[in-house]
């Protein structure tokens, strides 16, 4: 297994200012964005544009979000390999699980800005979801405590200024784990995978994302059976409707002094 990259690398820039003609230069880190190909039992399944850190967590979370597995224990092996143009993540599933891969296998290329590219048809995108059974009561104070603490856990974003974070928070608002990526969907898959790998369960806490809340993020949170999803930016109408339909508490436009809680 090859170790993933650090997630950023330095570049040199010329600084442009409206009131100066002389050149000024600086060096700063840019977040890594590379193709990450997922293969299941030797079958190419998806290529995601992602930041190549925490790839094992990404593989587990992606597999759960795609409903290819029910738990991390369903995965027999994960191997990551550096390729010339990106990364290959090879996931081995038992034969009974692989049947779903063969049935749904498609050559998909998804950019980090879109988690639904390449879906076969509208029925697949708008498929019925299981209702959220988690009944964790998250107090308002816990949400604001998590928002206050999140920045200190965004190490890659502190370096690059161009990174989404997904956090798993305890019921009191303490942050249990954070995963970062150039793509918000990828960051969420990574933290869902990290939760599963740790043996914890999403219903024991809530999810906090530094992103607008789109439909597919709500879909992933519902499939993870998390009781609440908090996002820094606004939610779409479909995201809000879907959360209400399946019993996910959705809080958006979350700031340190206010937030919007969608009414059922």
C-alpha positions as CSV (number, residue, x, y, z in Angstrom):
1,X,0.0,0.0,0.0
2,X,1.3,3.4,-1.0
3,X,1.0,6.3,1.5
4,X,-1.3,9.2,0.4
5,X,0.1,12.6,-0.2
6,X,0.1,15.5,2.3
7,X,-2.9,17.1,0.5
8,X,-1.1,20.3,-0.6
9,X,2.0,21.5,-2.4
10,X,3.7,24.9,-2.7
11,X,3.4,27.3,-5.6
12,X,5.0,30.7,-6.4
13,X,2.8,33.6,-7.2
14,X,3.2,37.2,-8.3
15,X,1.1,39.6,-6.1
16,X,-1.0,42.1,-8.1
17,X,-2.0,45.3,-6.4
18,X,-3.9,48.3,-7.9
19,X,-1.6,50.9,-6.4
20,X,1.8,49.4,-7.2
21,X,3.8,48.7,-10.4
22,X,6.7,46.7,-8.9
23,X,6.6,43.0,-8.7
24,X,6.0,41.2,-5.4
25,X,6.2,37.5,-5.0
26,X,5.1,35.0,-2.4
27,X,4.9,31.2,-2.0
28,X,1.8,29.5,-0.7
29,X,0.3,26.0,-0.5
30,X,-2.4,24.9,-2.8
31,X,-4.7,22.0,-2.1
32,X,-4.2,18.9,-4.1
33,X,-6.9,17.8,-6.5
34,X,-6.4,14.6,-8.5
35,X,-8.5,11.8,-10.0
36,X,-9.2,9.0,-7.6
37,X,-10.5,5.9,-9.3
38,X,-12.5,3.3,-7.3
39,X,-12.3,-0.3,-8.4
40,X,-14.5,-3.0,-6.8
41,X,-13.3,-6.6,-7.4
42,X,-11.4,-5.5,-10.4
43,X,-14.3,-3.5,-11.9
44,X,-13.9,0.2,-12.5
45,X,-16.8,1.9,-10.8
46,X,-16.2,5.6,-10.4
47,X,-13.6,8.4,-10.8
48,X,-13.8,11.2,-8.3
49,X,-11.8,14.5,-8.3
50,X,-10.5,14.5,-4.7
51,X,-7.7,15.4,-2.3
52,X,-5.6,12.2,-1.9
53,X,-5.6,12.0,1.9
54,X,-7.6,9.6,4.1
55,X,-8.4,7.5,1.1
56,X,-9.3,4.4,3.1
57,X,-11.9,6.4,5.0
58,X,-13.1,7.8,1.6
59,X,-13.4,4.2,0.2
60,X,-15.5,3.0,3.2
61,X,-17.7,6.1,3.2
62,X,-18.2,6.0,-0.6
63,X,-19.1,2.3,-0.4
64,X,-21.7,3.0,2.3
65,X,-23.2,6.0,0.5
66,X,-23.5,4.0,-2.7
67,X,-25.2,1.2,-0.7
68,X,-22.7,-1.4,-1.9
69,X,-22.1,-2.4,1.7
70,X,-24.0,-2.2,5.0
71,X,-21.0,-1.7,7.2
72,X,-17.2,-1.4,7.1
73,X,-17.0,-5.1,8.0
74,X,-18.5,-6.0,4.6
75,X,-15.2,-4.8,3.0
76,X,-12.5,-7.5,2.8
77,X,-9.6,-5.3,1.7
78,X,-8.7,-1.8,0.6
79,X,-5.5,-1.0,-1.3
80,X,-4.4,2.4,-2.5
81,X,-1.9,2.9,-5.3
82,X,-0.3,6.0,-6.8
83,X,-0.7,6.0,-10.5
84,X,0.9,8.3,-13.1
85,X,-2.2,10.6,-13.3
86,X,-3.8,10.1,-10.0
87,X,-4.7,7.4,-7.4
88,X,-6.4,4.0,-7.7
89,X,-8.3,2.6,-4.7
90,X,-9.0,-1.1,-5.1
91,X,-11.8,-2.4,-2.8
92,X,-12.4,-6.1,-2.4
93,X,-15.9,-7.3,-1.6
94,X,-17.3,-10.8,-0.9
95,X,-19.0,-12.5,-3.8
96,X,-22.6,-11.7,-2.6
97,X,-21.7,-8.0,-2.3
98,X,-20.0,-7.9,-5.6
99,X,-23.2,-8.8,-7.4
100,X,-24.5,-5.4,-6.8
101,X,-21.3,-3.9,-8.2
102,X,-21.6,-5.9,-11.4
103,X,-25.3,-4.9,-11.7
104,X,-24.7,-1.2,-11.2
105,X,-21.1,-0.9,-12.6
106,X,-20.8,2.1,-14.9
107,X,-18.0,4.2,-16.1
108,X,-18.6,7.4,-14.1
109,X,-16.5,10.6,-14.0
110,X,-17.7,12.9,-11.2
111,X,-16.2,16.3,-10.4
112,X,-15.9,17.4,-6.9
113,X,-18.7,20.0,-7.4
114,X,-21.3,17.3,-8.3
115,X,-22.0,14.1,-6.5
116,X,-24.6,12.8,-9.0
117,X,-22.8,12.9,-12.3
118,X,-23.3,9.7,-14.3
119,X,-26.3,8.4,-12.5
120,X,-28.1,6.1,-14.9
121,X,-31.5,7.7,-14.8
122,X,-33.8,10.0,-12.8
123,X,-35.4,7.2,-10.9
124,X,-32.0,6.2,-9.6
125,X,-31.2,9.7,-8.5
126,X,-34.6,10.2,-6.8
127,X,-34.8,6.7,-5.3
128,X,-36.6,6.0,-2.1
129,X,-34.5,6.2,1.1
130,X,-34.8,4.6,4.5
131,X,-36.3,6.8,7.2
132,X,-33.8,8.0,9.8
133,X,-34.4,6.0,13.0
134,X,-31.8,7.9,15.1
135,X,-33.5,9.9,17.8
136,X,-30.6,11.9,19.3
137,X,-31.7,15.2,20.8
138,X,-29.0,17.8,19.9
139,X,-29.3,21.0,22.0
140,X,-28.9,24.4,20.3
141,X,-25.9,25.1,22.5
142,X,-24.1,22.0,21.2
143,X,-24.5,23.2,17.6
144,X,-22.9,26.6,18.4
145,X,-20.2,24.9,20.5
146,X,-19.2,22.7,17.5
147,X,-19.2,25.7,15.1
148,X,-16.9,27.6,17.5
149,X,-14.5,24.7,17.7
150,X,-14.4,23.6,14.1
151,X,-11.8,26.0,12.7
152,X,-9.1,24.6,15.1
153,X,-9.6,21.2,13.5
154,X,-9.3,22.4,9.8
155,X,-5.6,21.9,9.5
156,X,-5.5,21.5,5.7
157,X,-7.8,24.5,5.2
158,X,-5.6,26.6,7.4
159,X,-2.7,25.8,5.0
160,X,-4.5,26.2,1.7
161,X,-7.7,28.2,2.3
162,X,-9.5,26.1,-0.2
163,X,-10.8,23.0,1.6
164,X,-14.2,21.7,2.8
165,X,-14.5,20.0,6.1
166,X,-17.0,17.4,7.5
167,X,-17.0,16.9,11.2
168,X,-18.7,14.3,13.4
169,X,-19.7,15.9,16.7
170,X,-20.8,14.4,20.0
171,X,-24.2,15.3,21.5
172,X,-22.5,18.0,23.6
173,X,-21.0,19.6,20.6
174,X,-17.4,18.4,21.0
175,X,-15.8,17.4,17.7
176,X,-14.9,13.8,17.6
177,X,-13.3,13.7,14.1
178,X,-12.8,15.8,11.0
179,X,-12.0,14.9,7.4
180,X,-11.1,17.5,4.7
181,X,-11.2,17.5,0.9
182,X,-11.5,19.8,-2.0
183,X,-15.0,18.4,-2.5
184,X,-17.7,18.7,0.1
185,X,-19.2,15.3,-1.0
186,X,-15.8,13.7,-0.6
187,X,-15.3,15.2,2.8
188,X,-18.6,13.8,4.0
189,X,-17.9,10.4,2.6
190,X,-14.5,10.4,4.3
191,X,-15.9,11.2,7.7
192,X,-18.7,8.7,7.3
193,X,-16.0,6.1,6.5
194,X,-13.9,7.2,9.5
195,X,-16.9,6.8,11.8
196,X,-17.6,3.3,10.5
197,X,-14.0,2.3,10.7
198,X,-13.8,3.5,14.3
199,X,-16.7,1.3,15.4
200,X,-18.8,4.3,16.4
201,X,-22.2,4.9,14.8
202,X,-23.5,8.2,13.2
203,X,-26.6,8.0,15.3
204,X,-24.4,8.8,18.3
205,X,-23.7,12.3,17.1
206,X,-24.4,14.9,14.4
207,X,-22.7,16.0,11.2
208,X,-21.3,19.5,10.6
209,X,-20.2,20.6,7.1
210,X,-18.5,23.7,5.8
211,X,-20.7,23.8,2.7
212,X,-24.0,24.7,1.2
213,X,-26.5,21.9,1.8
214,X,-27.5,20.2,-1.5
215,X,-29.7,17.2,-2.0
216,X,-26.9,14.6,-2.3
217,X,-25.4,15.7,1.1
218,X,-28.8,15.2,2.8
219,X,-29.0,11.8,1.0
220,X,-25.7,10.7,2.4
221,X,-26.6,11.8,5.9
222,X,-29.9,9.9,5.7
223,X,-28.2,6.7,4.5
224,X,-25.8,7.0,7.3
225,X,-28.8,7.2,9.7
226,X,-27.5,10.4,11.4
227,X,-30.1,12.3,13.4
228,X,-29.0,15.8,12.4
229,X,-27.0,17.6,9.7
230,X,-25.6,21.1,10.2
231,X,-24.2,23.1,7.2
232,X,-22.5,26.5,7.2
233,X,-24.3,27.7,4.1
234,X,-27.9,27.6,2.9
235,X,-29.9,24.5,1.9
236,X,-31.6,23.9,-1.4
237,X,-35.4,23.3,-1.6
238,X,-34.9,19.7,-2.5
239,X,-32.5,19.1,0.3
240,X,-34.9,20.6,2.8
241,X,-37.9,18.6,1.5
242,X,-35.9,15.4,1.5
243,X,-34.6,15.9,5.0
244,X,-38.2,16.5,6.2
245,X,-39.5,13.5,4.3
246,X,-37.1,11.0,5.8
247,X,-36.7,12.4,9.3
248,X,-33.3,14.1,9.2
249,X,-33.1,17.3,11.3
250,X,-31.5,19.9,9.0
251,X,-29.8,23.1,10.3
252,X,-28.4,25.5,7.7
253,X,-26.9,28.9,7.4
254,X,-25.2,28.0,10.7
255,X,-23.2,30.9,12.1
256,X,-21.8,31.4,15.6
257,X,-24.7,33.8,16.4
258,X,-27.6,32.2,14.5
259,X,-28.8,29.2,12.4
260,X,-31.9,28.1,10.5
261,X,-33.6,24.9,11.6
262,X,-35.9,23.5,8.9
263,X,-39.5,23.0,10.2
264,X,-41.1,19.6,9.4
